[in-house]
């Protein structure tokens, strides 16, 4: 991870993939299992926000599909829908790194 994490508006300028990668890197560095759990819980809502209501309902009922989604949470439309989640995490937790 870079030695300086952008804040606020700078984070908003990053690609969804870069936000995902930075948030995951910070969570690994901090051993922040809570963030990873919160990400798993945010995926169905992000899918619903993209208009994939059936997929979101399926994800809620099937934990294994959530793990599959988790591995792709930094890609495509799902990453875009999770941007606010990543920005919030990076903004709140990167201040001391």
Backbone atoms as SQL, in Angstrom:
CREATE TABLE atoms (id INTEGER PRIMARY KEY, chain TEXT, resi INTEGER, resn TEXT, atom TEXT, x REAL, y REAL, z REAL);
INSERT INTO atoms VALUES
  (1, 'A', 1, 'UNK', 'N', 0.842, -1.174, 0.000),
  (2, 'A', 1, 'UNK', 'CA', 0.000, 0.000, 0.000),
  (3, 'A', 1, 'UNK', 'C', 0.879, 1.227, 0.000),
  (4, 'A', 2, 'UNK', 'N', 0.427, 2.298, -0.639),
  (5, 'A', 2, 'UNK', 'CA', 1.234, 3.501, -0.691),
  (6, 'A', 2, 'UNK', 'C', 1.367, 4.095, 0.698),
  (7, 'A', 3, 'UNK', 'N', 2.397, 4.918, 0.874),
  (8, 'A', 3, 'UNK', 'CA', 2.643, 5.488, 2.184),
  (9, 'A', 3, 'UNK', 'C', 1.663, 6.606, 2.527),
  (10, 'A', 4, 'UNK', 'N', 0.996, 7.158, 1.535),
  (11, 'A', 4, 'UNK', 'CA', 0.011, 8.203, 1.779),
  (12, 'A', 4, 'UNK', 'C', -1.307, 7.774, 1.149),
  (13, 'A', 5, 'UNK', 'N', -2.355, 7.743, 1.946),
  (14, 'A', 5, 'UNK', 'CA', -3.675, 7.393, 1.429),
  (15, 'A', 5, 'UNK', 'C', -4.442, 8.676, 1.182),
  (16, 'A', 6, 'UNK', 'N', -4.970, 8.867, -0.030),
  (17, 'A', 6, 'UNK', 'CA', -5.726, 10.080, -0.322),
  (18, 'A', 6, 'UNK', 'C', -6.951, 10.184, 0.570),
  (19, 'A', 7, 'UNK', 'N', -7.389, 11.416, 0.784),
  (20, 'A', 7, 'UNK', 'CA', -8.568, 11.639, 1.610),
  (21, 'A', 7, 'UNK', 'C', -9.667, 12.297, 0.802),
  (22, 'A', 8, 'UNK', 'N', -10.906, 12.191, 1.301),
  (23, 'A', 8, 'UNK', 'CA', -12.045, 12.921, 0.774),
  (24, 'A', 8, 'UNK', 'C', -12.203, 12.871, -0.722),
  (25, 'A', 9, 'UNK', 'N', -12.135, 14.045, -1.338),
  (26, 'A', 9, 'UNK', 'CA', -12.363, 14.168, -2.777),
  (27, 'A', 9, 'UNK', 'C', -11.338, 13.373, -3.573),
  (28, 'A', 10, 'UNK', 'N', -10.124, 13.241, -3.049),
  (29, 'A', 10, 'UNK', 'CA', -9.100, 12.474, -3.760),
  (30, 'A', 10, 'UNK', 'C', -9.513, 11.012, -3.893),
  (31, 'A', 11, 'UNK', 'N', -10.129, 10.466, -2.862),
  (32, 'A', 11, 'UNK', 'CA', -10.594, 9.079, -2.930),
  (33, 'A', 11, 'UNK', 'C', -11.670, 8.930, -3.990),
  (34, 'A', 12, 'UNK', 'N', -12.532, 9.929, -4.115),
  (35, 'A', 12, 'UNK', 'CA', -13.617, 9.871, -5.083),
  (36, 'A', 12, 'UNK', 'C', -13.098, 9.842, -6.516),
  (37, 'A', 13, 'UNK', 'N', -11.881, 10.328, -6.733),
  (38, 'A', 13, 'UNK', 'CA', -11.294, 10.343, -8.071),
  (39, 'A', 13, 'UNK', 'C', -10.695, 8.993, -8.469),
  (40, 'A', 14, 'UNK', 'N', -10.486, 8.105, -7.513),
  (41, 'A', 14, 'UNK', 'CA', -9.905, 6.797, -7.806),
  (42, 'A', 14, 'UNK', 'C', -10.926, 5.907, -8.499),
  (43, 'A', 15, 'UNK', 'N', -10.439, 4.961, -9.288),
  (44, 'A', 15, 'UNK', 'CA', -11.335, 3.984, -9.910),
  (45, 'A', 15, 'UNK', 'C', -11.915, 3.079, -8.826),
  (46, 'A', 16, 'UNK', 'N', -13.018, 2.454, -9.137),
  (47, 'A', 16, 'UNK', 'CA', -13.636, 1.522, -8.192),
  (48, 'A', 16, 'UNK', 'C', -12.678, 0.388, -7.855),
  (49, 'A', 17, 'UNK', 'N', -11.941, -0.097, -8.836),
  (50, 'A', 17, 'UNK', 'CA', -10.963, -1.171, -8.617),
  (51, 'A', 17, 'UNK', 'C', -9.875, -0.711, -7.653),
  (52, 'A', 18, 'UNK', 'N', -9.381, 0.525, -7.838),
  (53, 'A', 18, 'UNK', 'CA', -8.336, 1.048, -6.958),
  (54, 'A', 18, 'UNK', 'C', -8.866, 1.233, -5.533),
  (55, 'A', 19, 'UNK', 'N', -10.101, 1.717, -5.399),
  (56, 'A', 19, 'UNK', 'CA', -10.693, 1.843, -4.064),
  (57, 'A', 19, 'UNK', 'C', -10.776, 0.485, -3.381),
  (58, 'A', 20, 'UNK', 'N', -11.258, -0.511, -4.123),
  (59, 'A', 20, 'UNK', 'CA', -11.348, -1.871, -3.583),
  (60, 'A', 20, 'UNK', 'C', -9.973, -2.359, -3.148),
  (61, 'A', 21, 'UNK', 'N', -8.994, -2.224, -4.019),
  (62, 'A', 21, 'UNK', 'CA', -7.657, -2.725, -3.717),
  (63, 'A', 21, 'UNK', 'C', -7.064, -2.035, -2.495),
  (64, 'A', 22, 'UNK', 'N', -7.234, -0.722, -2.391),
  (65, 'A', 22, 'UNK', 'CA', -6.690, 0.005, -1.240),
  (66, 'A', 22, 'UNK', 'C', -7.404, -0.384, 0.054),
  (67, 'A', 23, 'UNK', 'N', -8.732, -0.508, -0.013),
  (68, 'A', 23, 'UNK', 'CA', -9.482, -0.898, 1.185),
  (69, 'A', 23, 'UNK', 'C', -9.095, -2.306, 1.629),
  (70, 'A', 24, 'UNK', 'N', -8.959, -3.219, 0.678),
  (71, 'A', 24, 'UNK', 'CA', -8.569, -4.586, 1.016),
  (72, 'A', 24, 'UNK', 'C', -7.155, -4.624, 1.586),
  (73, 'A', 25, 'UNK', 'N', -6.262, -3.852, 1.006),
  (74, 'A', 25, 'UNK', 'CA', -4.889, -3.804, 1.497),
  (75, 'A', 25, 'UNK', 'C', -4.843, -3.273, 2.932),
  (76, 'A', 26, 'UNK', 'N', -5.590, -2.206, 3.183),
  (77, 'A', 26, 'UNK', 'CA', -5.632, -1.645, 4.526),
  (78, 'A', 26, 'UNK', 'C', -6.238, -2.639, 5.512),
  (79, 'A', 27, 'UNK', 'N', -7.305, -3.314, 5.114),
  (80, 'A', 27, 'UNK', 'CA', -7.939, -4.303, 5.992),
  (81, 'A', 27, 'UNK', 'C', -6.984, -5.456, 6.297),
  (82, 'A', 28, 'UNK', 'N', -6.246, -5.911, 5.283),
  (83, 'A', 28, 'UNK', 'CA', -5.265, -6.985, 5.520),
  (84, 'A', 28, 'UNK', 'C', -4.171, -6.496, 6.464),
  (85, 'A', 29, 'UNK', 'N', -3.679, -5.297, 6.221),
  (86, 'A', 29, 'UNK', 'CA', -2.615, -4.730, 7.048),
  (87, 'A', 29, 'UNK', 'C', -3.054, -4.626, 8.507),
  (88, 'A', 30, 'UNK', 'N', -4.297, -4.244, 8.720),
  (89, 'A', 30, 'UNK', 'CA', -4.823, -4.071, 10.074),
  (90, 'A', 30, 'UNK', 'C', -5.462, -5.340, 10.630),
  (91, 'A', 31, 'UNK', 'N', -5.510, -6.380, 9.801),
  (92, 'A', 31, 'UNK', 'CA', -6.188, -7.626, 10.175),
  (93, 'A', 31, 'UNK', 'C', -7.626, -7.326, 10.606),
  (94, 'A', 32, 'UNK', 'N', -8.283, -6.513, 9.797),
  (95, 'A', 32, 'UNK', 'CA', -9.616, -5.996, 10.101),
  (96, 'A', 32, 'UNK', 'C', -10.693, -6.931, 9.557),
  (97, 'A', 33, 'UNK', 'N', -10.949, -7.998, 10.298),
  (98, 'A', 33, 'UNK', 'CA', -11.960, -8.973, 9.903),
  (99, 'A', 33, 'UNK', 'C', -13.345, -8.325, 9.880),
  (100, 'A', 34, 'UNK', 'N', -13.562, -7.341, 10.726),
  (101, 'A', 34, 'UNK', 'CA', -14.840, -6.634, 10.755),
  (102, 'A', 34, 'UNK', 'C', -15.154, -5.970, 9.425),
  (103, 'A', 35, 'UNK', 'N', -14.146, -5.366, 8.799),
  (104, 'A', 35, 'UNK', 'CA', -14.360, -4.756, 7.485),
  (105, 'A', 35, 'UNK', 'C', -14.744, -5.817, 6.466),
  (106, 'A', 36, 'UNK', 'N', -14.047, -6.936, 6.481),
  (107, 'A', 36, 'UNK', 'CA', -14.340, -8.002, 5.524),
  (108, 'A', 36, 'UNK', 'C', -15.759, -8.527, 5.724),
  (109, 'A', 37, 'UNK', 'N', -16.167, -8.674, 6.972),
  (110, 'A', 37, 'UNK', 'CA', -17.530, -9.117, 7.254),
  (111, 'A', 37, 'UNK', 'C', -18.539, -8.076, 6.773),
  (112, 'A', 38, 'UNK', 'N', -18.254, -6.800, 7.036),
  (113, 'A', 38, 'UNK', 'CA', -19.145, -5.725, 6.576),
  (114, 'A', 38, 'UNK', 'C', -19.238, -5.704, 5.059),
  (115, 'A', 39, 'UNK', 'N', -18.123, -5.975, 4.381),
  (116, 'A', 39, 'UNK', 'CA', -18.132, -6.030, 2.919),
  (117, 'A', 39, 'UNK', 'C', -19.042, -7.156, 2.437),
  (118, 'A', 40, 'UNK', 'N', -18.918, -8.322, 3.050),
  (119, 'A', 40, 'UNK', 'CA', -19.801, -9.434, 2.678),
  (120, 'A', 40, 'UNK', 'C', -21.268, -9.064, 2.865),
  (121, 'A', 41, 'UNK', 'N', -21.562, -8.336, 3.930),
  (122, 'A', 41, 'UNK', 'CA', -22.944, -7.925, 4.183),
  (123, 'A', 41, 'UNK', 'C', -23.394, -6.824, 3.231),
  (124, 'A', 42, 'UNK', 'N', -22.466, -6.021, 2.702),
  (125, 'A', 42, 'UNK', 'CA', -22.818, -4.912, 1.805),
  (126, 'A', 42, 'UNK', 'C', -23.057, -5.378, 0.372),
  (127, 'A', 43, 'UNK', 'N', -22.530, -6.531, 0.005),
  (128, 'A', 43, 'UNK', 'CA', -22.630, -6.998, -1.384),
  (129, 'A', 43, 'UNK', 'C', -24.077, -7.170, -1.842),
  (130, 'A', 44, 'UNK', 'N', -24.969, -7.807, -1.074),
  (131, 'A', 44, 'UNK', 'CA', -26.353, -7.923, -1.560),
  (132, 'A', 44, 'UNK', 'C', -27.022, -6.561, -1.784),
  (133, 'A', 45, 'UNK', 'N', -26.772, -5.609, -0.899),
  (134, 'A', 45, 'UNK', 'CA', -27.360, -4.274, -1.076),
  (135, 'A', 45, 'UNK', 'C', -26.794, -3.595, -2.310),
  (136, 'A', 46, 'UNK', 'N', -25.504, -3.793, -2.569),
  (137, 'A', 46, 'UNK', 'CA', -24.892, -3.211, -3.765),
  (138, 'A', 46, 'UNK', 'C', -25.486, -3.834, -5.020),
  (139, 'A', 47, 'UNK', 'N', -25.724, -5.136, -4.986),
  (140, 'A', 47, 'UNK', 'CA', -26.346, -5.804, -6.135),
  (141, 'A', 47, 'UNK', 'C', -27.761, -5.278, -6.345),
  (142, 'A', 48, 'UNK', 'N', -28.499, -5.077, -5.265),
  (143, 'A', 48, 'UNK', 'CA', -29.858, -4.539, -5.377),
  (144, 'A', 48, 'UNK', 'C', -29.835, -3.115, -5.921),
  (145, 'A', 49, 'UNK', 'N', -28.855, -2.321, -5.505),
  (146, 'A', 49, 'UNK', 'CA', -28.734, -0.945, -5.996),
  (147, 'A', 49, 'UNK', 'C', -28.467, -0.914, -7.493),
  (148, 'A', 50, 'UNK', 'N', -27.856, -1.971, -8.009),
  (149, 'A', 50, 'UNK', 'CA', -27.595, -2.077, -9.443),
  (150, 'A', 50, 'UNK', 'C', -28.803, -2.625, -10.182),
  (151, 'A', 51, 'UNK', 'N', -29.886, -2.906, -9.470),
  (152, 'A', 51, 'UNK', 'CA', -31.087, -3.430, -10.097),
  (153, 'A', 51, 'UNK', 'C', -31.150, -4.940, -10.152),
  (154, 'A', 52, 'UNK', 'N', -30.230, -5.613, -9.494),
  (155, 'A', 52, 'UNK', 'CA', -30.181, -7.074, -9.493),
  (156, 'A', 52, 'UNK', 'C', -30.831, -7.608, -8.219),
  (157, 'A', 53, 'UNK', 'N', -32.118, -7.338, -8.067),
  (158, 'A', 53, 'UNK', 'CA', -32.837, -7.699, -6.846),
  (159, 'A', 53, 'UNK', 'C', -32.859, -9.210, -6.641),
  (160, 'A', 54, 'UNK', 'N', -33.110, -9.972, -7.698),
  (161, 'A', 54, 'UNK', 'CA', -33.125, -11.435, -7.562),
  (162, 'A', 54, 'UNK', 'C', -31.776, -11.952, -7.097),
  (163, 'A', 55, 'UNK', 'N', -30.714, -11.405, -7.665),
  (164, 'A', 55, 'UNK', 'CA', -29.369, -11.820, -7.261),
  (165, 'A', 55, 'UNK', 'C', -29.113, -11.448, -5.805),
  (166, 'A', 56, 'UNK', 'N', -29.551, -10.271, -5.388),
  (167, 'A', 56, 'UNK', 'CA', -29.357, -9.837, -4.005),
  (168, 'A', 56, 'UNK', 'C', -30.089, -10.768, -3.046),
  (169, 'A', 57, 'UNK', 'N', -31.319, -11.142, -3.388),
  (170, 'A', 57, 'UNK', 'CA', -32.078, -12.056, -2.534),
  (171, 'A', 57, 'UNK', 'C', -31.401, -13.419, -2.470),
  (172, 'A', 58, 'UNK', 'N', -30.885, -13.892, -3.594),
  (173, 'A', 58, 'UNK', 'CA', -30.171, -15.163, -3.621),
  (174, 'A', 58, 'UNK', 'C', -28.937, -15.083, -2.728),
  (175, 'A', 59, 'UNK', 'N', -28.185, -13.987, -2.836),
  (176, 'A', 59, 'UNK', 'CA', -26.978, -13.824, -2.032),
  (177, 'A', 59, 'UNK', 'C', -27.281, -13.854, -0.544),
  (178, 'A', 60, 'UNK', 'N', -28.382, -13.260, -0.156),
  (179, 'A', 60, 'UNK', 'CA', -28.744, -13.255, 1.255),
  (180, 'A', 60, 'UNK', 'C', -28.991, -14.661, 1.775),
  (181, 'A', 61, 'UNK', 'N', -29.496, -15.523, 0.917),
  (182, 'A', 61, 'UNK', 'CA', -29.848, -16.879, 1.332),
  (183, 'A', 61, 'UNK', 'C', -28.724, -17.893, 1.136),
  (184, 'A', 62, 'UNK', 'N', -27.735, -17.554, 0.366),
  (185, 'A', 62, 'UNK', 'CA', -26.697, -18.521, 0.016),
  (186, 'A', 62, 'UNK', 'C', -25.304, -17.943, 0.274),
  (187, 'A', 63, 'UNK', 'N', -24.765, -18.278, 1.414),
  (188, 'A', 63, 'UNK', 'CA', -23.466, -17.752, 1.822),
  (189, 'A', 63, 'UNK', 'C', -22.338, -18.035, 0.856),
  (190, 'A', 64, 'UNK', 'N', -22.357, -19.193, 0.208),
  (191, 'A', 64, 'UNK', 'CA', -21.274, -19.515, -0.724),
  (192, 'A', 64, 'UNK', 'C', -21.256, -18.571, -1.912),
  (193, 'A', 65, 'UNK', 'N', -22.416, -18.164, -2.370),
  (194, 'A', 65, 'UNK', 'CA', -22.433, -17.215, -3.477),
  (195, 'A', 65, 'UNK', 'C', -21.877, -15.870, -3.023),
  (196, 'A', 66, 'UNK', 'N', -22.075, -15.536, -1.748),
  (197, 'A', 66, 'UNK', 'CA', -21.486, -14.306, -1.220),
  (198, 'A', 66, 'UNK', 'C', -19.965, -14.376, -1.245),
  (199, 'A', 67, 'UNK', 'N', -19.419, -15.527, -0.924),
  (200, 'A', 67, 'UNK', 'CA', -17.965, -15.671, -0.979),
  (201, 'A', 67, 'UNK', 'C', -17.459, -15.503, -2.405),
  (202, 'A', 68, 'UNK', 'N', -18.203, -16.006, -3.371),
  (203, 'A', 68, 'UNK', 'CA', -17.846, -15.816, -4.777),
  (204, 'A', 68, 'UNK', 'C', -17.913, -14.337, -5.137),
  (205, 'A', 69, 'UNK', 'N', -18.973, -13.668, -4.706),
  (206, 'A', 69, 'UNK', 'CA', -19.102, -12.229, -4.952),
  (207, 'A', 69, 'UNK', 'C', -17.950, -11.478, -4.295),
  (208, 'A', 70, 'UNK', 'N', -17.573, -11.913, -3.096),
  (209, 'A', 70, 'UNK', 'CA', -16.493, -11.267, -2.358),
  (210, 'A', 70, 'UNK', 'C', -15.207, -11.262, -3.171),
  (211, 'A', 71, 'UNK', 'N', -14.939, -12.361, -3.864),
  (212, 'A', 71, 'UNK', 'CA', -13.705, -12.442, -4.643),
  (213, 'A', 71, 'UNK', 'C', -13.734, -11.519, -5.854),
  (214, 'A', 72, 'UNK', 'N', -14.928, -11.055, -6.241),
  (215, 'A', 72, 'UNK', 'CA', -15.058, -10.158, -7.400),
  (216, 'A', 72, 'UNK', 'C', -15.560, -8.773, -7.007),
  (217, 'A', 73, 'UNK', 'N', -15.465, -8.436, -5.733),
  (218, 'A', 73, 'UNK', 'CA', -16.018, -7.170, -5.241),
  (219, 'A', 73, 'UNK', 'C', -15.252, -5.950, -5.736),
  (220, 'A', 74, 'UNK', 'N', -14.120, -6.156, -6.363),
  (221, 'A', 74, 'UNK', 'CA', -13.347, -5.038, -6.900),
  (222, 'A', 74, 'UNK', 'C', -13.478, -4.902, -8.397),
  (223, 'A', 75, 'UNK', 'N', -14.446, -5.583, -8.985),
  (224, 'A', 75, 'UNK', 'CA', -14.564, -5.612, -10.442),
  (225, 'A', 75, 'UNK', 'C', -15.900, -5.060, -10.910),
  (226, 'A', 76, 'UNK', 'N', -15.881, -4.362, -12.023),
  (227, 'A', 76, 'UNK', 'CA', -17.077, -3.961, -12.752),
  (228, 'A', 76, 'UNK', 'C', -18.110, -3.187, -11.965),
  (229, 'A', 77, 'UNK', 'N', -19.376, -3.466, -12.288),
  (230, 'A', 77, 'UNK', 'CA', -20.495, -2.744, -11.688),
  (231, 'A', 77, 'UNK', 'C', -20.586, -2.953, -10.182),
  (232, 'A', 78, 'UNK', 'N', -20.217, -4.132, -9.704),
  (233, 'A', 78, 'UNK', 'CA', -20.263, -4.387, -8.267),
  (234, 'A', 78, 'UNK', 'C', -19.293, -3.459, -7.547),
  (235, 'A', 79, 'UNK', 'N', -18.090, -3.308, -8.073),
  (236, 'A', 79, 'UNK', 'CA', -17.119, -2.390, -7.472),
  (237, 'A', 79, 'UNK', 'C', -17.652, -0.967, -7.486),
  (238, 'A', 80, 'UNK', 'N', -18.294, -0.577, -8.582),
  (239, 'A', 80, 'UNK', 'CA', -18.866, 0.768, -8.665),
  (240, 'A', 80, 'UNK', 'C', -19.932, 0.974, -7.593),
  (241, 'A', 81, 'UNK', 'N', -20.768, -0.029, -7.376),
  (242, 'A', 81, 'UNK', 'CA', -21.830, 0.082, -6.376),
  (243, 'A', 81, 'UNK', 'C', -21.271, 0.102, -4.954),
  (244, 'A', 82, 'UNK', 'N', -20.089, -0.459, -4.759),
  (245, 'A', 82, 'UNK', 'CA', -19.462, -0.500, -3.436),
  (246, 'A', 82, 'UNK', 'C', -18.532, 0.683, -3.174),
  (247, 'A', 83, 'UNK', 'N', -18.396, 1.609, -4.130),
  (248, 'A', 83, 'UNK', 'CA', -17.510, 2.769, -3.972),
  (249, 'A', 83, 'UNK', 'C', -17.728, 3.508, -2.647),
  (250, 'A', 84, 'UNK', 'N', -18.977, 3.851, -2.279),
  (251, 'A', 84, 'UNK', 'CA', -19.167, 4.578, -1.015),
  (252, 'A', 84, 'UNK', 'C', -18.660, 3.795, 0.194),
  (253, 'A', 85, 'UNK', 'N', -18.817, 2.493, 0.163),
  (254, 'A', 85, 'UNK', 'CA', -18.349, 1.627, 1.247),
  (255, 'A', 85, 'UNK', 'C', -16.828, 1.710, 1.379),
  (256, 'A', 86, 'UNK', 'N', -16.123, 1.605, 0.240),
  (257, 'A', 86, 'UNK', 'CA', -14.663, 1.672, 0.257),
  (258, 'A', 86, 'UNK', 'C', -14.172, 3.053, 0.673),
  (259, 'A', 87, 'UNK', 'N', -14.795, 4.113, 0.140),
  (260, 'A', 87, 'UNK', 'CA', -14.384, 5.479, 0.473),
  (261, 'A', 87, 'UNK', 'C', -14.564, 5.740, 1.966),
  (262, 'A', 88, 'UNK', 'N', -15.696, 5.325, 2.518),
  (263, 'A', 88, 'UNK', 'CA', -15.939, 5.519, 3.947),
  (264, 'A', 88, 'UNK', 'C', -14.882, 4.796, 4.777),
  (265, 'A', 89, 'UNK', 'N', -14.596, 3.549, 4.430),
  (266, 'A', 89, 'UNK', 'CA', -13.606, 2.776, 5.189),
  (267, 'A', 89, 'UNK', 'C', -12.225, 3.423, 5.112),
  (268, 'A', 90, 'UNK', 'N', -11.802, 3.797, 3.916),
  (269, 'A', 90, 'UNK', 'CA', -10.486, 4.404, 3.754),
  (270, 'A', 90, 'UNK', 'C', -10.408, 5.751, 4.461),
  (271, 'A', 91, 'UNK', 'N', -11.444, 6.545, 4.372),
  (272, 'A', 91, 'UNK', 'CA', -11.456, 7.861, 5.019),
  (273, 'A', 91, 'UNK', 'C', -11.375, 7.740, 6.535),
  (274, 'A', 92, 'UNK', 'N', -12.095, 6.790, 7.092),
  (275, 'A', 92, 'UNK', 'CA', -12.148, 6.646, 8.543),
  (276, 'A', 92, 'UNK', 'C', -10.943, 5.924, 9.131),
  (277, 'A', 93, 'UNK', 'N', -10.279, 5.085, 8.360),
  (278, 'A', 93, 'UNK', 'CA', -9.249, 4.219, 8.934),
  (279, 'A', 93, 'UNK', 'C', -7.835, 4.479, 8.462),
  (280, 'A', 94, 'UNK', 'N', -7.634, 5.269, 7.453),
  (281, 'A', 94, 'UNK', 'CA', -6.286, 5.455, 6.918),
  (282, 'A', 94, 'UNK', 'C', -5.560, 6.632, 7.542),
  (283, 'A', 95, 'UNK', 'N', -6.191, 7.342, 8.429),
  (284, 'A', 95, 'UNK', 'CA', -5.584, 8.540, 8.999),
  (285, 'A', 95, 'UNK', 'C', -4.311, 8.251, 9.786),
  (286, 'A', 96, 'UNK', 'N', -4.238, 7.093, 10.427),
  (287, 'A', 96, 'UNK', 'CA', -3.081, 6.776, 11.251),
  (288, 'A', 96, 'UNK', 'C', -2.023, 5.944, 10.565),
  (289, 'A', 97, 'UNK', 'N', -2.177, 5.686, 9.254),
  (290, 'A', 97, 'UNK', 'CA', -1.200, 4.823, 8.586),
  (291, 'A', 97, 'UNK', 'C', -0.159, 5.622, 7.878);
